[in-house]
Amino acid sequence: MLSCCYLGQGRHPMQNSPYVLFLQFDYQELLHNSSFCLVPRGRRLGSFRFLEALQAACIPVILSNGWELPFSEVIDWRKAAIIGDERLLLQVPSITRSVGHDRILALRQQTQFLWDAYFSSVAKIVLTTLEIIQDRVDSHVSRNRLLWNSLPGGLYALPQYSTDPAQFPFYYAILGKSPSQQFTAVIHTVTPLQSQISPVVKLIIAVAKSKFCAQIVVLWNCDKPLPPRNKWPSTSVPLTVIEGQTKRQNGIDTSQREAGGTDMQPRGILGKSNWKETAGQTQNTLEGPHRPSSLGTP
């Protein structure tokens, strides 16, 4: 065990044998190659060694009774550190020797996750603080502790989307779940249905034939009135049409893009397509995943 501090008052550092021994080694190299890092009480209750250990993936062995660890309201520190009793200092060696190799690996991996997710920059520290305060204010939609303590972290799992970890693909393995085999096809159209051979109609029929398709949602953003139900093709899956409110020449406004969703039951979203018929040519622009917030049926 090496210490970067020298003891004794009125003595020159070079006269202190532990300090002289420490100078023979590179501190950062030692820290990164050590499994455990002793984090005793500093001048204040906490210690800067704690953050150094997290950054280096060295398991902190905390000896500071009464220290409220950072963000302990949401972070389970027992998954990343060994919390000892400073009154039982002589038991620390036996405690660290009793930790198995698998748990050492899990603890070191967790230190890296927590450092990268919440402590690696001032911006992340501030943002984490604000998000915890937000969870306190909106406690009815606060994040589950699993979201804070598992990759990718609480900053990437928005409670506005869901507070159920099962709704996030990141946690399927932890919860023992698997992705749904079904998807919802969301199609955005800006041209009218001229006939049953229109590209949009062909697309709806083709997608409906997939055994994995659960339902089809059409976002109608055309200047023409919404066609009656008998003008739409018959499909073996539910077909829902949402009439847009905001129109513009080159596409759909963001507010309109986010319209629709609570009736959308399937977990997987295939994507949404912009279809435009110009000069006998069909333009297809595939955009990213879409999760509307409310649906209307014509």
C-alpha positions in Angstrom: 0.0 0.0 0.0 1.4 3.4 -1.0 0.3 6.8 0.1 0.9 10.1 -1.7 0.9 12.0 1.6 3.7 12.4 4.0 3.3 12.3 7.8 4.9 14.2 10.7 5.1 17.8 11.5 8.3 19.8 11.1 10.0 17.2 8.9 11.0 17.7 5.3 9.1 15.4 2.9 12.3 13.8 1.7 13.0 12.7 5.3 9.7 10.7 5.3 10.4 7.1 4.2 6.7 6.4 2.9 6.9 9.5 0.8 10.3 8.6 -0.6 9.0 5.2 -1.5 6.0 6.8 -3.2 8.2 8.9 -5.4 9.7 5.8 -7.0 6.4 5.0 -8.7 4.1 6.7 -11.2 0.9 7.6 -9.3 -1.5 7.5 -12.3 0.0 4.2 -13.5 -0.4 2.7 -10.0 -4.0 3.9 -9.8 -5.0 2.5 -13.2 -3.4 -0.9 -12.4 -4.9 -1.3 -8.9 -8.1 -3.1 -8.1 -8.9 -1.2 -5.0 -8.2 2.4 -3.9 -8.5 3.4 -0.3 -10.6 6.6 0.1 -10.3 7.7 3.7 -11.7 10.9 5.3 -10.0 14.0 4.0 -9.7 17.5 5.3 -13.5 17.5 4.6 -15.8 14.6 5.0 -15.4 13.6 1.3 -12.2 13.1 -0.6 -10.9 14.0 -4.1 -9.4 10.5 -4.2 -13.0 9.2 -4.7 -13.4 10.9 -8.2 -9.8 9.9 -9.1 -10.6 6.3 -8.3 -13.8 6.4 -10.4 -12.0 7.8 -13.4 -9.2 5.2 -13.2 -11.7 2.2 -12.8 -10.2 1.5 -9.4 -12.8 0.3 -6.9 -13.1 2.9 -4.1 -12.9 1.5 -0.6 -14.6 4.3 1.3 -13.7 4.9 5.0 -15.6 8.0 5.9 -18.5 7.3 8.2 -21.5 9.6 7.7 -20.4 10.7 4.2 -23.4 11.1 1.9 -22.0 9.9 -1.5 -22.7 12.0 -4.6 -26.1 11.5 -6.1 -26.8 8.7 -3.6 -30.5 9.5 -4.0 -30.5 7.7 -7.4 -27.1 5.9 -7.6 -26.6 2.6 -5.9 -23.0 3.0 -4.8 -22.7 -0.6 -3.5 -22.6 -1.7 -7.1 -19.4 0.4 -7.7 -17.7 0.8 -4.3 -16.9 -1.0 -1.1 -18.2 1.0 1.9 -16.3 0.2 5.0 -16.3 1.4 8.6 -13.4 3.7 9.5 -13.5 2.3 13.0 -12.7 -1.1 11.7 -9.7 -0.2 9.6 -7.8 -3.4 10.3 -10.6 -5.4 8.6 -10.1 -3.7 5.2 -7.4 -6.2 3.9 -9.6 -9.2 4.7 -12.6 -7.6 3.1 -10.9 -6.8 -0.2 -9.3 -10.3 -0.3 -12.8 -11.9 0.0 -14.1 -10.1 -3.1 -14.2 -12.6 -6.1 -12.8 -11.9 -9.5 -16.3 -11.7 -11.1 -17.4 -9.1 -8.6 -14.2 -7.1 -9.0 -14.9 -6.9 -12.8 -18.5 -5.9 -12.2 -17.5 -3.2 -9.7 -14.8 -1.8 -12.0 -17.2 -1.7 -15.0 -19.7 0.1 -12.9 -17.2 2.7 -11.8 -16.5 3.4 -15.5 -20.2 3.7 -16.3 -20.9 6.1 -13.4 -17.8 8.2 -14.3 -18.7 8.5 -18.0 -22.4 9.0 -17.4 -22.5 11.5 -14.5 -19.0 12.8 -13.4 -16.7 13.1 -16.4 -17.5 16.8 -17.0 -19.0 19.8 -15.2 -21.8 19.8 -17.7 -22.8 16.2 -16.8 -22.6 16.9 -13.1 -24.9 20.0 -13.5 -27.3 18.2 -15.8 -27.5 15.2 -13.5 -28.3 17.5 -10.6 -31.0 19.3 -12.5 -32.6 16.0 -13.6 -32.6 14.7 -10.1 -34.4 17.9 -9.0 -36.8 17.4 -11.9 -37.6 13.9 -10.7 -38.3 15.3 -7.2 -40.7 17.9 -8.6 -42.5 15.4 -11.0 -42.3 12.4 -8.7 -45.2 10.7 -10.5 -43.1 10.4 -13.6 -39.6 10.1 -12.0 -37.1 7.6 -13.3 -36.7 4.1 -11.9 -33.4 3.5 -10.1 -32.7 0.8 -12.7 -32.5 3.6 -15.3 -29.9 5.5 -13.3 -27.7 2.5 -12.5 -27.7 0.8 -15.9 -26.4 1.8 -19.3 -26.9 4.2 -21.0 -27.9 6.0 -17.8 -30.7 8.3 -16.4 -29.7 11.2 -18.7 -30.7 9.2 -21.8 -33.9 7.6 -20.5 -36.5 10.3 -20.6 -39.4 9.8 -18.2 -41.6 11.8 -20.6 -41.4 8.7 -22.9 -41.9 6.1 -20.2 -41.1 5.3 -16.6 -41.2 1.6 -17.2 -37.8 0.1 -17.9 -39.4 -2.6 -20.0 -40.3 0.1 -22.6 -36.6 0.8 -23.3 -34.6 -1.7 -25.4 -31.5 -1.0 -23.3 -32.8 -3.0 -20.4 -34.2 -6.1 -22.2 -31.3 -8.3 -21.1 -31.4 -7.1 -17.5 -35.2 -7.7 -17.3 -35.0 -11.0 -19.2 -37.2 -9.7 -21.9 -36.9 -9.7 -25.7 -38.0 -7.2 -28.4 -41.5 -7.5 -29.8 -41.6 -9.3 -33.2 -44.3 -6.9 -34.4 -44.0 -3.3 -35.8 -46.2 -0.4 -36.6 -45.8 1.1 -40.1 -46.1 4.9 -40.1 -46.5 6.5 -43.6 -46.6 10.2 -44.2 -48.3 11.2 -47.5 -48.6 14.6 -49.1 -50.4 13.7 -52.3 -54.1 12.6 -52.8 -55.2 9.0 -53.6 -55.9 9.2 -57.3 -56.6 5.6 -57.8 -56.1 2.1 -56.3 -52.8 1.9 -58.1 -51.3 5.0 -56.4 -47.9 4.4 -54.8 -49.3 5.0 -51.3 -52.0 2.4 -51.8 -49.4 -0.1 -53.2 -47.2 0.5 -50.2 -50.0 0.0 -47.7 -51.0 -3.3 -49.4 -47.4 -4.5 -49.5 -46.7 -3.7 -45.8 -50.0 -5.2 -44.7 -48.9 -8.5 -46.1 -46.0 -8.8 -43.6 -46.8 -11.3 -40.8 -44.9 -8.9 -38.5 -47.0 -5.9 -39.2 -49.5 -5.1 -36.3 -51.0 -1.9 -37.7 -50.5 0.9 -40.2 -50.8 4.6 -39.4 -51.1 7.1 -42.3 -50.3 10.8 -41.6 -52.4 12.7 -44.1 -50.8 16.0 -44.9 -52.3 16.7 -48.3 -54.2 19.9 -49.4 -57.0 17.7 -50.7 -59.8 16.6 -48.3 -59.3 13.3 -46.6 -60.8 10.4 -48.7 -63.7 8.4 -47.4 -63.0 5.0 -45.9 -64.1 3.1 -49.0 -61.3 4.8 -51.0 -58.7 3.1 -48.8 -57.5 -0.4 -49.5 -58.8 -3.3 -47.4 -56.1 -4.7 -45.2 -55.8 -7.6 -42.7 -54.3 -5.2 -40.1 -55.9 -2.1 -38.6 -55.4 1.0 -40.7 -55.6 4.4 -39.0 -55.4 7.7 -40.8 -54.5 11.0 -39.0 -55.5 14.2 -40.8 -52.8 16.8 -40.3 -53.4 20.3 -39.1 -50.1 22.1 -40.1 -49.2 22.0 -43.8 -46.3 23.4 -45.7 -45.0 22.9 -49.2 -41.9 20.9 -48.6 -43.0 18.5 -45.8 -44.5 18.4 -42.4 -44.0 20.6 -39.4 -42.4 19.2 -36.3 -45.6 19.8 -34.2 -47.5 17.8 -36.8 -44.8 15.1 -37.0 -45.3 14.4 -33.3 -49.1 14.2 -33.5 -50.6 10.9 -32.7 -49.6 7.9 -30.3 -51.5 6.8 -27.2 -53.6 4.3 -29.3 -50.4 2.9 -30.9 -49.9 -0.4 -29.1 -47.1 -2.2 -30.9 -43.6 -1.6 -29.5 -41.7 -1.5 -32.7 -42.0 1.3 -35.2 -40.9 0.5 -38.8 -40.4 4.2 -39.8 -42.3 6.8 -41.7 -42.1 7.7 -45.4 -42.8 10.8 -47.3 -44.4 10.0 -50.7 -44.7 12.7 -53.4 -45.8 12.1 -57.0 -44.1 14.6 -59.3 -43.9 14.3 -63.1 -44.7 10.6 -63.1 -42.0 10.0 -60.5 -42.3 8.9 -56.9 -40.0 10.3 -54.3 -39.5 8.3 -51.1 -37.7 9.8 -48.2 -37.3 7.5 -45.2 -37.0 9.2 -41.9 -36.2 8.0 -38.4 -38.4 6.2 -35.7 -41.6 7.8 -34.8 -43.8 7.6 -31.7 -46.9 9.8 -32.0 -48.7 11.0 -28.9 -52.4 10.7 -30.0 -54.3 9.1 -32.8 -57.5 10.1 -34.6 -59.4 7.8 -36.8 -61.4 9.2 -39.7 
